[in-house]
């Protein structure tokens, strides 16, 4: 991006872009407001004009990741071949591919929640919780479309596998855990599909 293109973007957008890059790469506690302002090419005063505190900026950082992340999962699901069980596994296989990228640092929502574990009332905690719930509800809707029994419970099981995969990959730096979680998710959904056919 050229300097002129960077300046053409509204200041608020540049601040969010800078926060997104820095908070995701380095963690929210490690990154100062000064560092975000510098990366955005603005003064600290301008940053505080748009965000009254670092906490507000952290919350906006997570908000900005909400829809793009959900859309990505949806795209992975929709573009996969096969039935619902295959499509659920595809989300995990695509996640494993992403995790093999050198810039991958895990789930920004889980990492932020870990950093703010002692601040349950922090606005970013609420945003992270809502994001995870949206994904769970979206999964449940896919299972409802397939008339599977107890769609909410299946969705919850898949979410547990998903967040387990995110956490374990961060610990071991091994994307194969997401592939294994995908196989487990596929077999859970497949068992419900088979049960529905036998009814």
Backbone as a printed PyTorch tensor [residue, N CA C, xyz], in Angstrom:
tensor([[[  0.8510,  -1.1970,   0.0000],
         [  0.0000,   0.0000,   0.0000],
         [  0.8880,   1.2490,   0.0000]],

        [[  0.6280,   2.1860,  -0.8670],
         [  1.4270,   3.4090,  -0.9360],
         [  1.0700,   4.3080,   0.2370]],

        [[  1.9540,   5.2560,   0.4830],
         [  1.7110,   6.2140,   1.5770],
         [  0.4190,   6.9870,   1.3150]],

        [[  0.2120,   7.3900,   0.0390],
         [ -1.0020,   8.1380,  -0.3120],
         [ -2.2650,   7.3200,  -0.0770]],

        [[ -2.2000,   6.0250,  -0.4520],
         [ -3.3660,   5.1400,  -0.2510],
         [ -3.6540,   4.9950,   1.2360]],

        [[ -2.5770,   4.8990,   2.0220],
         [ -2.7330,   4.7640,   3.4760],
         [ -3.4200,   6.0060,   4.0470]],

        [[ -2.9850,   7.1840,   3.5670],
         [ -3.5550,   8.4380,   4.0730],
         [ -5.0030,   8.6240,   3.6120]],

        [[ -5.3380,   8.0160,   2.4810],
         [ -6.7000,   8.1600,   1.9400],
         [ -7.7310,   7.4550,   2.8240]],

        [[ -7.2830,   6.4500,   3.5560],
         [ -8.1910,   5.7240,   4.4520],
         [ -8.5280,   6.5970,   5.6530]],

        [[ -9.7810,   6.5870,   6.1160],
         [-10.1220,   7.3680,   7.3160],
         [ -9.2700,   6.9230,   8.5120]],

        [[ -8.9800,   7.8650,   9.3960],
         [ -8.1060,   7.5880,  10.5490],
         [ -8.6140,   6.4150,  11.3790]],

        [[ -9.9240,   6.3790,  11.6290],
         [-10.4900,   5.3040,  12.4570],
         [-10.2000,   3.9270,  11.8470]],

        [[-10.3550,   3.8500,  10.5290],
         [-10.1050,   2.5840,   9.8200],
         [ -8.6350,   2.1890,   9.9240]],

        [[ -7.7540,   3.1780,   9.7810],
         [ -6.3090,   2.9100,   9.8740],
         [ -5.9350,   2.4350,  11.2820]],

        [[ -6.5810,   3.0100,  12.2860],
         [ -6.3150,   2.5940,  13.6790],
         [ -6.7410,   1.1300,  13.8630]],

        [[ -7.9300,   0.7840,  13.3740],
         [ -8.4330,  -0.5940,  13.5280],
         [ -7.5390,  -1.5760,  12.7720]],

        [[ -7.1160,  -1.2020,  11.5600],
         [ -6.2100,  -2.0650,  10.7820],
         [ -4.9050,  -2.3050,  11.5360]],

        [[ -4.3560,  -1.2200,  12.0790],
         [ -3.0930,  -1.3280,  12.8180],
         [ -3.2690,  -2.1770,  14.0740]],

        [[ -4.3640,  -1.9510,  14.8070],
         [ -4.6460,  -2.7310,  16.0200],
         [ -4.8060,  -4.2040,  15.6730]],

        [[ -5.5050,  -4.4680,  14.5730],
         [ -5.7270,  -5.8450,  14.1240],
         [ -4.4100,  -6.5710,  13.9130]],

        [[ -3.5100,  -5.9350,  13.1780],
         [ -2.2050,  -6.5580,  12.8760],
         [ -1.3960,  -6.7670,  14.1580]],

        [[ -1.2650,  -5.6870,  14.9440],
         [ -0.3970,  -5.7430,  16.1300],
         [ -0.9550,  -6.6340,  17.2390]],

        [[ -2.2440,  -6.4670,  17.5680],
         [ -2.8320,  -7.2770,  18.6400],
         [ -2.8070,  -8.7660,  18.2740]],

        [[ -3.0990,  -9.0710,  17.0130],
         [ -3.1200, -10.4860,  16.6030],
         [ -1.7060, -11.0760,  16.6180]],

        [[ -0.7430, -10.3230,  16.1210],
         [  0.6210, -10.8510,  16.0400],
         [  1.3060, -10.9440,  17.4030]],

        [[  1.0900,  -9.9130,  18.2490],
         [  1.8950,  -9.8220,  19.4650],
         [  1.1250,  -9.9860,  20.7720]],

        [[ -0.2100,  -9.9220,  20.7070],
         [ -1.0060, -10.0100,  21.9300],
         [ -1.3980,  -8.6120,  22.4000]],

        [[ -2.5100,  -8.5190,  23.0970],
         [ -3.0260,  -7.1900,  23.4460],
         [ -2.2290,  -6.5140,  24.5610]],

        [[ -1.7180,  -7.2910,  25.4990],
         [ -0.9700,  -6.6780,  26.6080],
         [  0.4020,  -6.1870,  26.1400]],

        [[  0.9850,  -6.8880,  25.1780],
         [  2.3320,  -6.5480,  24.7000],
         [  2.3570,  -5.2970,  23.8300]],

        [[  1.1990,  -4.9070,  23.2980],
         [  1.1390,  -3.7830,  22.3510],
         [  0.5970,  -2.5320,  23.0390]],

        [[  1.3620,  -1.4550,  22.9540],
         [  0.9310,  -0.1960,  23.5660],
         [  0.0710,   0.6110,  22.5960]],

        [[ -0.6520,   1.5630,  23.1530],
         [ -1.4480,   2.4910,  22.3470],
         [ -0.5120,   3.2890,  21.4300]],

        [[  0.6710,   3.6260,  21.9380],
         [  1.6690,   4.3570,  21.1300],
         [  2.0480,   3.5610,  19.8850]],

        [[  2.2480,   2.2470,  20.0620],
         [  2.6320,   1.3860,  18.9290],
         [  1.5300,   1.3370,  17.8760]],

        [[  0.2790,   1.2800,  18.3210],
         [ -0.8660,   1.2540,  17.3890],
         [ -0.9300,   2.5880,  16.6330]],

        [[ -0.7780,   3.6940,  17.3550],
         [ -0.8190,   5.0230,  16.7250],
         [  0.2880,   5.1590,  15.6800]],

        [[  1.4790,   4.6920,  16.0500],
         [  2.6260,   4.7790,  15.1330],
         [  2.3720,   3.9650,  13.8630]],

        [[  1.8900,   2.7340,  14.0370],
         [  1.6260,   1.8740,  12.8740],
         [  0.5160,   2.4700,  11.9980]],

        [[ -0.4500,   3.1160,  12.6210],
         [ -1.5600,   3.7220,  11.8740],
         [ -1.1560,   5.0380,  11.2110]],

        [[  0.0170,   5.5600,  11.5910],
         [  0.4940,   6.8100,  11.0210],
         [ -0.2790,   8.0250,  11.5240]],

        [[ -0.6810,   7.9600,  12.7990],
         [ -1.4390,   9.0740,  13.3900],
         [ -0.8530,   9.4170,  14.7640]],

        [[ -1.3200,  10.4870,  15.3610],
         [ -0.8680,  10.8420,  16.7050],
         [ -1.7070,  10.0790,  17.7440]],

        [[ -1.1450,   9.9980,  18.9360],
         [ -1.8600,   9.3400,  20.0330],
         [ -3.1470,  10.1110,  20.3540]],

        [[ -3.0800,  11.4140,  20.2130],
         [ -4.2530,  12.2700,  20.4720],
         [ -5.3960,  11.9040,  19.5060]],

        [[ -5.0390,  11.6790,  18.2420],
         [ -6.0490,  11.2940,  17.2330],
         [ -6.6550,   9.9470,  17.5940]],

        [[ -5.7950,   9.0250,  18.0500],
         [ -6.3030,   7.6970,  18.4480],
         [ -7.3280,   7.8500,  19.5780]],

        [[ -6.9900,   8.6610,  20.5840],
         [ -7.9050,   8.8430,  21.7180],
         [ -9.1530,   9.6520,  21.3560]],

        [[ -9.0920,  10.3540,  20.2370],
         [-10.2910,  11.0380,  19.7380],
         [-11.3200,   9.9910,  19.2620]],

        [[-10.8010,   8.9140,  18.6550],
         [-11.6780,   7.8620,  18.1150],
         [-12.0110,   6.7630,  19.1370]],

        [[-11.0880,   6.5080,  20.0560],
         [-11.2880,   5.4590,  21.0710],
         [-10.9210,   6.0230,  22.4290]],

        [[-11.8620,   5.9720,  23.3620],
         [-11.5890,   6.6560,  24.6340],
         [-10.5980,   5.9040,  25.5210]],

        [[-10.3650,   4.6150,  25.2220],
         [ -9.3920,   3.8460,  26.0090],
         [ -8.8560,   2.6860,  25.1850]],

        [[ -7.7840,   2.0880,  25.6880],
         [ -7.2320,   0.9020,  25.0200],
         [ -8.2550,  -0.2320,  25.0550]],

        [[ -9.0220,  -0.3260,  26.1350],
         [-10.0600,  -1.3640,  26.2500],
         [-11.0710,  -1.2520,  25.1110]],

        [[-11.4590,  -0.0200,  24.7790],
         [-12.3890,   0.1990,  23.6600],
         [-11.7710,  -0.2600,  22.3450]],

        [[-10.4820,   0.0110,  22.1980],
         [ -9.7770,  -0.3720,  20.9730],
         [ -9.6810,  -1.8960,  20.8590]],

        [[ -9.4200,  -2.5610,  21.9740],
         [ -9.3580,  -4.0290,  21.9950],
         [-10.7190,  -4.6150,  21.6040]],

        [[-11.7750,  -4.0350,  22.1430],
         [-13.1400,  -4.4980,  21.8210],
         [-13.4230,  -4.3100,  20.3290]],

        [[-13.0170,  -3.1730,  19.7810],
         [-13.2420,  -2.8970,  18.3500],
         [-12.4130,  -3.8320,  17.4710]],

        [[-11.2010,  -4.1580,  17.9330],
         [-10.3330,  -5.1140,  17.2270],
         [-11.0570,  -6.4520,  17.0650]],

        [[-11.6440,  -6.9390,  18.1480],
         [-12.3560,  -8.2280,  18.0680],
         [-13.6210,  -8.1060,  17.2290]],

        [[-14.3450,  -7.0000,  17.3830],
         [-15.5550,  -6.7760,  16.5800],
         [-15.2430,  -6.8340,  15.0960]],

        [[-14.0940,  -6.2630,  14.7230],
         [-13.7280,  -6.2060,  13.3010],
         [-13.4020,  -7.5950,  12.7450]],

        [[-13.1120,  -8.5420,  13.6340],
         [-12.7920,  -9.9120,  13.1880],
         [-14.0300, -10.8150,  13.1440]],

        [[-15.1070, -10.3620,  13.7540],
         [-16.3050, -11.1980,  13.9240],
         [-16.8870, -11.6830,  12.5870]],

        [[-17.4050, -10.7670,  11.7820],
         [-18.0660, -11.1590,  10.5290],
         [-17.1210, -11.8200,   9.5240]],

        [[-15.9030, -11.2710,   9.3020],
         [-14.9950, -11.9420,   8.3630],
         [-14.7040, -13.4030,   8.7430]],

        [[-14.5150, -13.6610,  10.0440],
         [-14.2440, -15.0370,  10.4890],
         [-15.4480, -15.9410,  10.2630]],

        [[-16.6360, -15.4660,  10.6250],
         [-17.8510, -16.2680,  10.4370],
         [-18.0810, -16.5390,   8.9550]],

        [[-17.8290, -15.5360,   8.1260],
         [-18.0130, -15.6680,   6.6700],
         [-17.0490, -16.7040,   6.1090]],

        [[-15.8340, -16.7060,   6.6370],
         [-14.8180, -17.6590,   6.1870],
         [-15.2510, -19.0930,   6.4860]],

        [[-15.7280, -19.3470,   7.7070],
         [-16.2090, -20.6830,   8.0690],
         [-17.3610, -21.1070,   7.1600]],

        [[-18.2520, -20.1560,   6.9020],
         [-19.4110, -20.4140,   6.0490],
         [-18.9680, -20.7680,   4.6220]],

        [[-17.9950, -20.0330,   4.1060],
         [-17.4690, -20.2900,   2.7550],
         [-16.8290, -21.6590,   2.6800]],

        [[-16.0270, -21.9930,   3.6810],
         [-15.3840, -23.3160,   3.7200],
         [-16.4380, -24.4250,   3.7180]],

        [[-17.4860, -24.2200,   4.4910],
         [-18.5650, -25.2010,   4.6100],
         [-19.3010, -25.3370,   3.2720]],

        [[-19.7280, -24.2050,   2.7150],
         [-20.5420, -24.2040,   1.4920],
         [-19.7840, -24.7500,   0.2850]],

        [[-18.4780, -24.4570,   0.2030],
         [-17.7340, -24.8530,  -0.9930],
         [-17.2070, -26.2890,  -0.9410]],

        [[-17.3750, -26.9490,   0.1970],
         [-16.8870, -28.3350,   0.3150],
         [-17.8290, -29.3170,  -0.3860]],

        [[-17.2390, -30.3730,  -0.9210],
         [-18.0220, -31.4510,  -1.5490],
         [-18.6320, -32.3250,  -0.4580]],

        [[-19.6520, -33.0850,  -0.8340],
         [-20.1940, -34.0880,   0.0790],
         [-21.3680, -33.6120,   0.9090]],

        [[-21.7120, -34.4250,   1.9070],
         [-22.8610, -34.1070,   2.7610],
         [-22.4150, -33.2410,   3.9430]],

        [[-23.3360, -33.0280,   4.8760],
         [-23.0560, -32.1410,   6.0180],
         [-21.8600, -32.6080,   6.8350]],

        [[-21.7140, -33.9140,   7.0050],
         [-20.5700, -34.4370,   7.7810],
         [-19.2550, -34.0780,   7.0970]],

        [[-19.2060, -34.2200,   5.7690],
         [-17.9990, -33.8680,   5.0030],
         [-17.7290, -32.3610,   5.0910]],

        [[-18.8030, -31.5950,   5.0250],
         [-18.6630, -30.1280,   5.0500],
         [-18.1490, -29.6360,   6.4090]],

        [[-18.6070, -30.2850,   7.4700],
         [-18.1120, -29.9270,   8.8120],
         [-16.6270, -30.2590,   8.9090]],

        [[-16.2470, -31.4250,   8.4110],
         [-14.8240, -31.8000,   8.4390],
         [-13.9990, -30.7970,   7.6280]],

        [[-14.5560, -30.3280,   6.5120],
         [-13.8330, -29.3850,   5.6440],
         [-13.4240, -28.1140,   6.3840]],

        [[-14.2640, -27.6540,   7.3120],
         [-13.9170, -26.4510,   8.1020],
         [-12.6060, -26.7060,   8.8490]],

        [[-12.4870, -27.8800,   9.4440],
         [-11.2790, -28.2280,  10.2070],
         [-10.0640, -28.3960,   9.2920]],

        [[-10.2780, -28.9910,   8.1220],
         [ -9.1670, -29.1960,   7.1750],
         [ -8.6500, -27.8510,   6.6610]],

        [[ -9.5780, -26.9140,   6.4060],
         [ -9.1740, -25.5760,   5.9650],
         [ -8.4620, -24.8340,   7.1010]],

        [[ -8.9340, -25.0500,   8.3200],
         [ -8.2980, -24.4420,   9.4840],
         [ -6.8580, -24.9480,   9.6180]],

        [[ -6.6740, -26.2530,   9.3840],
         [ -5.3210, -26.8330,   9.4470],
         [ -4.4120, -26.1800,   8.4040]],

        [[ -4.9550, -25.9290,   7.2030],
         [ -4.1640, -25.2550,   6.1490],
         [ -3.7540, -23.8570,   6.6070]],

        [[ -4.7050, -23.1220,   7.1900],
         [ -4.4080, -21.7720,   7.6950],
         [ -3.3350, -21.8090,   8.7730]],

        [[ -3.4290, -22.8110,   9.6400],
         [ -2.5020, -22.9280,  10.7750],
         [ -1.0670, -23.2210,  10.3280]],

        [[ -0.9200, -23.7100,   9.1070],
         [  0.4320, -23.9970,   8.5900],
         [  1.1170, -22.7470,   8.0360]],

        [[  0.3480, -21.6380,   7.9600],
         [  0.9250, -20.3870,   7.4760],
         [  1.8040, -19.7980,   8.5810]],

        [[  3.0130, -19.3150,   8.2380],
         [  3.9110, -18.7880,   9.2880],
         [  3.3310, -17.6400,  10.1170]],

        [[  2.3700, -16.8790,   9.5510],
         [  1.8020, -15.7420,  10.3050],
         [  0.6260, -16.1380,  11.1860]],

        [[  0.2230, -17.4140,  11.1540],
         [ -0.9220, -17.8600,  11.9480],
         [ -0.5590, -17.8700,  13.4280]],

        [[ -1.4100, -17.2490,  14.2280],
         [ -1.1380, -17.1540,  15.6770],
         [ -2.3000, -17.6990,  16.4970]],

        [[ -3.1470, -18.5150,  15.8950],
         [ -4.2660, -19.0730,  16.6490],
         [ -5.5360, -18.2550,  16.5040]],

        [[ -6.4870, -18.5440,  17.3570],
         [ -7.7770, -17.8420,  17.3460],
         [ -7.6380, -16.5450,  18.1490]],

        [[ -7.8190, -15.4050,  17.4780],
         [ -7.7040, -14.1120,  18.1570],
         [ -8.6750, -13.9650,  19.3180]],

        [[ -9.8560, -14.6030,  19.1970],
         [-10.8750, -14.5150,  20.2520],
         [-10.4310, -15.2830,  21.4950]],

        [[ -9.8980, -16.4950,  21.2980],
         [ -9.4500, -17.3020,  22.4440],
         [ -8.2120, -16.6910,  23.0950]],

        [[ -7.3010, -16.1900,  22.2650],
         [ -6.0850, -15.5900,  22.8230],
         [ -6.4230, -14.3430,  23.6430]],

        [[ -7.3600, -13.5530,  23.1460],
         [ -7.7720, -12.3540,  23.8930],
         [ -8.4580, -12.7580,  25.2030]],

        [[ -9.3110, -13.7890,  25.1290],
         [ -9.9950, -14.2640,  26.3420],
         [ -8.9850, -14.7360,  27.3860]],

        [[ -7.9190, -15.4040,  26.9260],
         [ -6.8760, -15.8830,  27.8500],
         [ -6.1640, -14.7000,  28.5070]],

        [[ -5.8960, -13.6550,  27.7200],
         [ -5.2050, -12.4820,  28.2660],
         [ -6.0870, -11.6970,  29.2390]],

        [[ -7.4010, -11.8000,  29.0500],
         [ -8.3440, -11.0400,  29.8870],
         [ -9.0980, -11.9310,  30.8800]],

        [[ -8.5500, -13.1020,  31.1460],
         [ -9.2460, -14.0790,  32.0000],
         [ -9.6100, -13.5130,  33.3740]],

        [[ -8.8050, -12.5770,  33.8700],
         [ -9.0850, -11.9880,  35.1970],
         [ -9.9890, -10.7590,  35.1040]],

        [[-10.4860, -10.4630,  33.8870],
         [-11.3770,  -9.3090,  33.6900],
         [-12.6620,  -9.7430,  32.9730]],

        [[-13.4850, -10.5600,  33.6370],
         [-14.6750, -11.0960,  32.9620],
         [-15.6530, -10.0450,  32.4530]],

        [[-15.5990,  -8.8320,  33.0190],
         [-16.5140,  -7.7700,  32.5880],
         [-15.9930,  -6.9410,  31.4250]],

        [[-14.7980,  -7.2520,  30.9450],
         [-14.1950,  -6.4740,  29.8520],
         [-15.0700,  -6.5700,  28.6000]],

        [[-15.2980,  -5.4450,  27.8950],
         [-16.1730,  -5.4970,  26.7060],
         [-15.7270,  -6.5080,  25.6470]],

        [[-14.4200,  -6.7380,  25.5360],
         [-13.9150,  -7.7020,  24.5460],
         [-14.3310,  -9.1340,  24.8990]],

        [[-14.4870,  -9.4280,  26.1930],
         [-14.9170, -10.7740,  26.6140],
         [-16.3320, -11.0580,  26.1000]],

        [[-17.1830, -10.0430,  26.1600],
         [-18.5630, -10.1750,  25.6890],
         [-18.5850, -10.3970,  24.1690]],

        [[-17.7620,  -9.6310,  23.4630],
         [-17.6950,  -9.7500,  21.9980],
         [-17.1970, -11.1420,  21.6090]],

        [[-16.1690, -11.6270,  22.3100],
         [-15.6330, -12.9660,  22.0330],
         [-16.6750, -14.0470,  22.2860]],

        [[-17.4060, -13.9040,  23.3910],
         [-18.4480, -14.8660,  23.7440],
         [-19.5600, -14.8730,  22.6850]],

        [[-19.9600, -13.6790,  22.2590],
         [-21.0270, -13.5720,  21.2390],
         [-20.5750, -14.1740,  19.9070]],

        [[-19.2960, -13.9640,  19.5560],
         [-18.7660, -14.5130,  18.3000],
         [-18.8300, -16.0420,  18.3200]],

        [[-18.3710, -16.6310,  19.4200],
         [-18.3650, -18.0940,  19.5320],
         [-19.7960, -18.6390,  19.4840]],

        [[-20.7210, -17.9070,  20.1190],
         [-22.1240, -18.3430,  20.1370],
         [-22.7510, -18.2470,  18.7430]],

        [[-22.3760, -17.2050,  17.9880],
         [-22.8970, -17.0620,  16.6180],
         [-22.4750, -18.2500,  15.7670]],

        [[-21.2250, -18.6650,  15.9160],
         [-20.7290, -19.8160,  15.1490],
         [-21.4980, -21.0830,  15.5440]],

        [[-21.6980, -21.2490,  16.8380],
         [-22.4380, -22.4130,  17.3480],
         [-23.8740, -22.4260,  16.8140]],

        [[-24.5290, -21.2610,  16.8460],
         [-25.9150, -21.1590,  16.3510],
         [-25.9910, -21.4050,  14.8420]],

        [[-24.9760, -20.9110,  14.1220],
         [-24.9360, -21.1270,  12.6700],
         [-24.8020, -22.6240,  12.3580]],

        [[-23.9460, -23.3040,  13.1100],
         [-23.7930, -24.7580,  12.9370],
         [-25.1130, -25.4760,  13.2120]],

        [[-25.7550, -25.0940,  14.3070],
         [-27.0310, -25.7260,  14.6720],
         [-28.0500, -25.5720,  13.5400]],

        [[-28.0500, -24.4090,  12.8870],
         [-28.9800, -24.1860,  11.7630],
         [-28.7000, -25.1430,  10.6060]],

        [[-27.4160, -25.4250,  10.3720],
         [-27.0640, -26.3740,   9.2990],
         [-27.6140, -27.7690,   9.6380]],

        [[-27.5660, -28.1220,  10.9210],
         [-28.0520, -29.4460,  11.3440],
         [-29.5800, -29.5070,  11.3290]],

        [[-30.2190, -28.3710,  11.6180],
         [-31.6910, -28.2910,  11.5420],
         [-32.1360, -28.5180,  10.0990]],

        [[-31.4090, -27.8810,   9.1400],
         [-31.7340, -28.0550,   7.7070],
         [-31.6940, -29.5250,   7.3080]],

        [[-30.7930, -30.2680,   7.9440],
         [-30.6570, -31.6920,   7.6410],
         [-31.5380, -32.5700,   8.5330]],

        [[-32.3940, -31.8900,   9.3110],
         [-33.3450, -32.5670,  10.2030],
         [-32.6680, -33.5630,  11.1530]],

        [[-31.4990, -33.1680,  11.6560],
         [-30.8020, -34.0420,  12.5990],
         [-31.3870, -33.8520,  13.9910]],

        [[-31.3810, -34.9140,  14.7600],
         [-31.9140, -34.8970,  16.1160],
         [-30.9560, -34.1170,  17.0240]],

        [[-31.4770, -33.2570,  17.8700],
         [-30.7110, -32.4700,  18.8420],
         [-29.5940, -31.6340,  18.1970]],

        [[-29.9380, -30.7690,  17.2490],
         [-28.9230, -29.9760,  16.5390],
         [-28.0700, -29.0850,  17.4420]],

        [[-28.6750, -28.5440,  18.5170],
         [-27.9190, -27.6560,  19.4170],
         [-26.7930, -28.4110,  20.1190]],

        [[-27.0830, -29.6520,  20.5250],
         [-26.0630, -30.4650,  21.2100],
         [-24.9280, -30.8380,  20.2570]],

        [[-25.2750, -31.1740,  19.0160],
         [-24.2310, -31.5260,  18.0280],
         [-23.3520, -30.2950,  17.7750]],

        [[-23.9860, -29.1450,  17.6140],
         [-23.2310, -27.9040,  17.3690],
         [-22.2730, -27.6320,  18.5260]],

        [[-22.7360, -27.8410,  19.7370],
         [-21.8890, -27.6080,  20.9200],
         [-20.6890, -28.5570,  20.9210]],

        [[-20.9240, -29.7930,  20.5430],
         [-19.8230, -30.7720,  20.4840],
         [-18.7780, -30.3580,  19.4350]],

        [[-19.2530, -29.8600,  18.3000],
         [-18.3330, -29.4240,  17.2380],
         [-17.5230, -28.2120,  17.7000]],

        [[-18.1820, -27.2850,  18.3960],
         [-17.4960, -26.0930,  18.9160],
         [-16.4090, -26.4940,  19.9150]],

        [[-16.7100, -27.4720,  20.7550],
         [-15.7020, -27.9590,  21.7160],
         [-14.4910, -28.5370,  20.9790]],

        [[-14.7520, -29.2840,  19.9230],
         [-13.6560, -29.8360,  19.1150],
         [-12.8650, -28.7140,  18.4360]],

        [[-13.5920, -27.7280,  17.9440],
         [-12.9550, -26.5980,  17.2510],
         [-12.0290, -25.8240,  18.1910]],

        [[-12.5600, -25.4350,  19.3570],
         [-11.7390, -24.6550,  20.2820],
         [-10.6240, -25.4960,  20.8960]],

        [[-10.8870, -26.7910,  21.0450],
         [ -9.8320, -27.7110,  21.4960],
         [ -8.7100, -27.7770,  20.4750]],

        [[ -9.0730, -27.8130,  19.1990],
         [ -8.0750, -27.8490,  18.1210],
         [ -7.2640, -26.5540,  18.1090]],

        [[ -7.9610, -25.4050,  18.2360],
         [ -7.2720, -24.1080,  18.2670],
         [ -6.2290, -24.0860,  19.3900]],

        [[ -6.6470, -24.4960,  20.5850],
         [ -5.7620, -24.4460,  21.7530],
         [ -4.5860, -25.4100,  21.6180]],

        [[ -4.8770, -26.6390,  21.1950],
         [ -3.8260, -27.6600,  21.1030],
         [ -2.8180, -27.3140,  20.0130]],

        [[ -3.3030, -26.7230,  18.9200],
         [ -2.3680, -26.3150,  17.8550],
         [ -1.4300, -25.2170,  18.3460]],

        [[ -1.9440, -24.3260,  19.2020],
         [ -1.0860, -23.2650,  19.7410],
         [ -0.0060, -23.8540,  20.6440]],

        [[ -0.3710, -24.8660,  21.4210],
         [  0.5740, -25.4970,  22.3430],
         [  1.6460, -26.2780,  21.5830]],

        [[  1.2070, -27.1010,  20.6210],
         [  2.1420, -28.0060,  19.9380],
         [  2.6570, -27.4940,  18.5920]],

        [[  2.0430, -26.4180,  18.0720],
         [  2.4060, -25.9120,  16.7420],
         [  2.3110, -27.0210,  15.6960]],

        [[  1.2320, -27.7810,  15.7960],
         [  1.0410, -28.9060,  14.8750],
         [ -0.3990, -28.8900,  14.3500]],

        [[ -0.5330, -28.5830,  13.0500],
         [ -1.8620, -28.4570,  12.4300],
         [ -2.5850, -29.7960,  12.3070]],

        [[ -1.8670, -30.8910,  12.4900],
         [ -2.4960, -32.2210,  12.3970],
         [ -3.5900, -32.3910,  13.4530]],

        [[ -3.5120, -31.6310,  14.5470],
         [ -4.5580, -31.7290,  15.5760],
         [ -5.9080, -31.2610,  15.0360]],

        [[ -5.8920, -30.2510,  14.1620],
         [ -7.1530, -29.7770,  13.5670],
         [ -7.7160, -30.8430,  12.6340]],

        [[ -6.8360, -31.5330,  11.9140],
         [ -7.2910, -32.6000,  11.0060],
         [ -7.9260, -33.7430,  11.7970]],

        [[ -7.3070, -34.0690,  12.9350],
         [ -7.8390, -35.1400,  13.7910],
         [ -9.1830, -34.7330,  14.3910]],

        [[ -9.2680, -33.4690,  14.8250],
         [-10.5330, -32.9560,  15.3660],
         [-11.6070, -32.9820,  14.2790]],

        [[-11.2090, -32.7090,  13.0420],
         [-12.1390, -32.7590,  11.9100],
         [-12.7000, -34.1530,  11.6890]],

        [[-11.8370, -35.1430,  11.8390],
         [-12.3000, -36.5490,  11.6880],
         [-13.3140, -36.8880,  12.7870]],

        [[-13.0190, -36.4110,  14.0020],
         [-13.9400, -36.6570,  15.1270],
         [-15.2760, -35.9490,  14.8870]],

        [[-15.2170, -34.6930,  14.4140],
         [-16.4320, -33.9250,  14.1360],
         [-17.2640, -34.6130,  13.0520]],

        [[-16.5690, -35.0800,  12.0160],
         [-17.2530, -35.7620,  10.9110],
         [-17.9800, -37.0070,  11.4260]],

        [[-17.3080, -37.7860,  12.2900],
         [-17.9560, -39.0160,  12.7730],
         [-19.1460, -38.7340,  13.6770]],

        [[-19.0930, -37.6350,  14.4380],
         [-20.2430, -37.2510,  15.2700],
         [-21.4450, -36.9420,  14.3690]],

        [[-21.2100, -36.0940,  13.3640],
         [-22.3090, -35.6980,  12.4650],
         [-22.7900, -36.9010,  11.6590]],

        [[-21.8490, -37.7050,  11.1790],
         [-22.2090, -38.8940,  10.3850],
         [-23.1050, -39.8500,  11.1930]],

        [[-22.7910, -40.0370,  12.4680],
         [-23.5920, -40.9250,  13.3240],
         [-25.0290, -40.4200,  13.4320]],

        [[-25.1870, -39.0960,  13.5140],
         [-26.5340, -38.5180,  13.5990],
         [-27.2740, -38.6320,  12.2690]],

        [[-26.5470, -38.4770,  11.1780],
         [-27.1700, -38.6220,   9.8450],
         [-27.6580, -40.0640,   9.6640]],

        [[-26.7930, -41.0080,  10.0330],
         [-27.1450, -42.4370,   9.9100],
         [-28.3520, -42.7930,  10.7800]],

        [[-28.3780, -42.2150,  11.9920],
         [-29.5000, -42.4730,  12.9190],
         [-30.7910, -41.9390,  12.3210]],

        [[-30.7070, -40.7850,  11.6380],
         [-31.8820, -40.1510,  11.0290],
         [-32.4060, -41.0150,   9.8730]],

        [[-31.4770, -41.5960,   9.1000],
         [-31.8570, -42.4600,   7.9620],
         [-32.5770, -43.7080,   8.4620]],

        [[-32.1050, -44.2310,   9.5990],
         [-32.7030, -45.4880,  10.1250],
         [-34.0710, -45.2920,  10.7250]],

        [[-34.4190, -44.0460,  11.0620],
         [-35.7180, -43.7930,  11.6930],
         [-36.8760, -44.0810,  10.7300]]])
